Structures are given as C-alpha cells and as structure tokens.
Amino acid sequence: MLNEPFTDEKAYQQSSPINFASGLKGHLLMCHGMVDQNVNFQDIVRLSQKLIELKKDNWELAVYPVEDHGFVQPSSWTDEYKRIFKLFEETLKKRIQ
C-alpha cells in the first residue's frame, strides 16, 4: 500500500499509470466507480485525457456512477464482465486463430 503522495512522491511517480501511458500497445479497458474512495475519479479522467493527448485509440473507459472501489451492484458486475468478455473476443481470440 502506498503512503500519501506528499510523503512518498517517488513511489507515486513509479506506480502511476499516467507516467506510462505513452507505452500503451495493447488494448486497455478501464472500469471505474465514480464514488471510489481509494482511487479518485479525477485520476481516471486525467489518465483518459493523457491517452487522448497521446492520440491513443486502443482504450475504453466504462464509468459506474454508484460504485466505490469494489463493485457491489449486480448490474455493474454484469456490465463489467460483458465488457471483459468482449475485449477477449475481439483481441485474444484473433491471436489464437
């Protein structure tokens, strides 16, 4: 677990996906709860903006308005896994054939 950014800046720099966004090669599916108390929603918005600025087109963001860090709504789980399955079907299945 990370400390606070102001007490462990190096760890936050090394673990922040935004610092590695330019290296994205495969497909990325981000599923994020809007009321997440662990990873703030603004963080996923900033990462999305970075991917836009980098002109990356191999990513998708699914937003879940009532979810926290761990999803609890059956409808959210269903949607998330539907998206994961679709990603597998569109990317991994093609590689196997």
Secondary structure, 3 states (H helix, E strand, C coil): CCCCCCCCHHHHHHHCHHHHHHHCCCCEEEEEECCCCCCCHHHHHHHHHHHHHCCCCCEEEEEECCCCCCCCCHHHHHHHHHHHHHHHHHHHHHHHC
